[in-house]
Amino acid sequence: MEVHLIAVGRARRGPELALFEHYSGRLRHPFKLVEVEEKRPLSGAELQEREAALLLSAIPDGAVVIALDERGKHLDSPAFAQSLDDWRDRGARSAAILIGGADGLTDAVRARADLVLCLGKMTWPHMLVRGLIAEQLYRAQQISAGHPYHRQ
């Protein structure tokens, strides 16, 4: 299954990008980073709505959508891997993982999601979240393959 990580903002060189590239480079399935960004000087709800529109428009047709949001469901790594496997086994050809901007996701984005996922109660820098997600996708790949990378 192809995975699209659709994120607000542009990555810059540095340790966060290096972490992302390290884990995304280990993925066996097709993986694509799609960055969206509003260039106009909007603020507040107007910016959040525009970012939502950009995220939603970047979702491939028929993709399973996972929205990262603090109000989402808490899954451990094996359950995340199982969710990906279940969608793939039901015929999903692609998944889109959405990372919103600084003001988070709108209700419309959360409503579009097949899974609203929380990475924990702490706030994470958006660029670091890319690396965390790439590592979890790699971990899910290894769990599904029965590889000992993930130990409990």
N, C-alpha and C positions, 0 to 999 in steps of 0.2 A: 504494500500500500504506500502510495506517495504521500509524504507529509509536507505541508506548507506551513511555515512559521510566519505569520503575518503580524508585523509589529509596527507601532507608531514610533517614528524617529529614525535617524540614520546613525549607524554605528561608526565610531571613530577608532583609529588604531589605539591599542592599549591592552591591558591584561584581560578585560572583559571580552573583547573580541577574540583574543588568543584562546581563552577558555572555550568560547563558542566554536571556534574553528577546530580546536582539538577534538571535541566530542562529535561535532557534526561530520567531521572527516572520517569518523569511525563507523558511521551508519552504512549499512548495506543496502537499504531501500532508498529509492529516490527521495531527496530532501531539498527543499527550496526555501530560501529566506526571501520574503517579500516585505520591503520597507515602504511605509506610507507616511506622508508628512504634509501637513497644511503649511503653506508658506505665508499666507496672509496673516497679519497681526490680529488674530481673533483672541478672545478671552472668555473664560467661564463656560457657561452652558453652550454658547455658540461654537466655541472650539471643540468641546466634547461632542456635540452633534456632528460637526464636520468630520472629526476623526472617526466617529462611528460609521458615517457614510463611506469613508475611505476603506475602513476595515471590511465592511460588508460587501463592498464592490469588488474586493480582491479575493473573495472566497470562490474557489473553483466550483463549477456546477456539480451538484450531487455530493459534495464533500460532507463528511461528518465534521461538525464544528465543536471545538473545545475552547471555551472562553475562560481566561484566567481572571479571577475576581475574588476579592476577599470574602464575599458572601457565598462562595461556592462550596462544593463538597470536598471533604478531606479524604484522599485515597492514599494508601501506601503504594509502594512501587509495584508489588505483585498485582494488586488490583488495577493499577493503571495499565500494566502490560496486558492483563486479561481483557480489559476494555478494548484496547487496540486490536487484540487478536479476535475478539468477538465481532467487532465491526468489519474487520477484514474478511472473516469467515462468512459473514452475511452479505458479502459482495461489495463492500465499500472500496472504491478504487483510490480514494484520497481522503485525507483528514486535514483540517485547517485548525491551527492553534493560534488564538488571537491574544496579543498583548496590547492593551490600551495605552493611552497617554497618561500624563501625570494626574489627571482628574478622573481616571478610571473609565469604565464602560457604561454605556447607556442601557436603559431597560430594553431597548430594541435589540441590542447586540446580545444581551443575556437571553432574551426570548428566542433568538435564532439558534442558540447553542444547543447541541445535543447533550453536552455536559458542561456545567459551569464548575470549574475546578479551582480550589484554593490551595496555594502553596504554603499556607501557614498564616498565623496571625500577625507576624512581623511584616513590615513594609520592606520590599527589596528594590534596589535600583533596577530600572527597566532593562538596562544593558546587561546587568548581571543575570536577570531572569532568562535571557536568551541562552546563556551558558548552562543554567540550571535545567532548562527544558531540553537542550541538546543532550545533556548527561542523562536525564531521565528517559529520553528516547533510546539512547544507547543501552541503558540499563534494561529497559523493557525488551529490547532486541535480544539481549543476553539471557534474560529470564526465560523468554519464549524458546530460546535455543537450548535451554538446560545448562548453560555455561555457569561456572561457579563465580563469576564476577560479582553477582549479588548474593551475599550471605546474610542470613538472619541471626 
